C-alpha cells in the first residue's frame, strides 16, 4: 500500500501543476514519489503502479470532460491511463539497477516519459491534454526553449530533473546519511543542473532579445458572444445568435477592426446552404468594410457534415473556406462505431467528415490560417500552416461545453505554446471564452473572462520570426530515441541488474 500511496501522491501533485490551480513549480518534483515507488519493482508491478498514477493524474486533469458526460470522462481516463501504465512498466525495468550504479538512469526515465507522451500525440485518436510542458506556461522562461525542441523538449527537461532528484533520494535510502555520493550521482546532478541552467539562460535571452516584427500593424477583433452551447442549436434561438454577432461586429468595426473573428460554429445554421442568411452576412461585411471570419457547420451534397470556417471580404465576396482536418474522437466522430455505437453513452455521436485542404486565407495586408478548437493542440498542424505561408494563426473554439472547468485555461495555454514554437502571433476566439491575443513569446494580451459577452481588439503584427522547430520539426525526438536505445543497451550490460 505504501507504493500505491506514493503513486497517488505523484498523480495528485502533478495534476496541481495544471489549471487550476496552476501550481507549476510542482511539476519539477511531482514525479519523485512515483520514481520512488517504481524502484526495485517487477515490471508488472510497475505497470499497475503506473496505471494507478494515471488514474489519479488524468482523472483530475481531464475532469473537464465530465461536463459533457461523466461516462466520457471515465472512458478517457481508463484508456489514457494505460499509457501511464506503460511508463510505469518500462521505468520499473530500468529501476532494477541499484541506485548509484549507473548515471544514465534519469536520462532513461526522461526518454521513456517523453516517448510515451509523444505517442499520445499521434494519430486520429490522439489526446494532447495534460502534457507536462503546458503546465509551465505561467513561468514564461523555461518554455522559450520550445522554439528549438518543440513543447516535447520542455517535458524532457522536467522529467529529467524529477528523475535526477529521485536518484539521489534512492541512493541515500540505500546507503544512509554520512556517505559521499558516488561519481554517477554527482555527474547526474551536475549534468541535469547544466541542462536546466542552459534552458533558463536561453529563455531569458530570448525574452529580452527576440527581434520585433517589422510588418504593418492591423487591428483584429474577437467576438465573444457568450451563447449557451447547449441551447444555441434550438431552432427558436438560432437567429438570436446571429443578431448578437452582428451587433458585436458593428462594435468591432467602430473600433477600427480590419478582421473580425467569430468563434467556432458561432452561427448554428448551415450558412452556405442558406442563401438568405449568407447574403445577410455578406451585406454586413460590405457595409462595415471589414473581413469577417465565420465559424459554422456545413453539409455537402453527399450529406457529409463539416466543421467549417469561411472568410467574407469587405466586398462581400465569399473568399474561401477551411474544413477542420483533425476531428475530436468521441466528440466529432466515433471510433470503432460498429462496437462502441452499441453503448448508449456513445450512440448519439454524429460523425463529421475531416477536411483535406490546409487553407491559408489571403488578405491585402496579411495571410492567415485557422485552427478549429482541438487542432491548436497539435504542433505539426500549426507548423504546416506557417510553412504554407500563414503569417498569423487564428484559433476559433467553443469551450462552453465544459462550463467553468479548467478546459478553457488549458486550451489557451496550448495555443500559447504554438505561438512560441512558431514565433508567430496567435489569436484565440472562444464562444464563451477564453479569448486572447498571444504574442510570439507566449504572453497574453486582451484576455477575456469566461462567460462574458464582449469584443476584444488588439493591434497585431503578422509574420513569423522563424525558429529551429519550425524549420526542422520534431528533430528532438530523434535524439530521444537514440538516447533511449543507448540506455536500453547500457541497462542490459549493467552488472548490477537484478534479474527477474
PyMOL commands that set and color helices and strands:
alter all, ss='L'
color gray80, all
select helices_A, chain A and resi 2-16+24-28+32-38+43-61+63-67+70-94+105-120+132-139+142-149+151-175+183-209+238-254+271-273+275-288+337-340+344-347+373-377+379-387+399-402+407-422+468-472+475-493
alter helices_A, ss='H'
color red, helices_A
select strands_A, chain A and resi 217-224+259-262+291-299+305-312+318-323+361-362+367-372+393-397+426-430+436-438+444-445+454-461
alter strands_A, ss='S'
color yellow, strands_A
deselect
rebuild
show_as cartoon
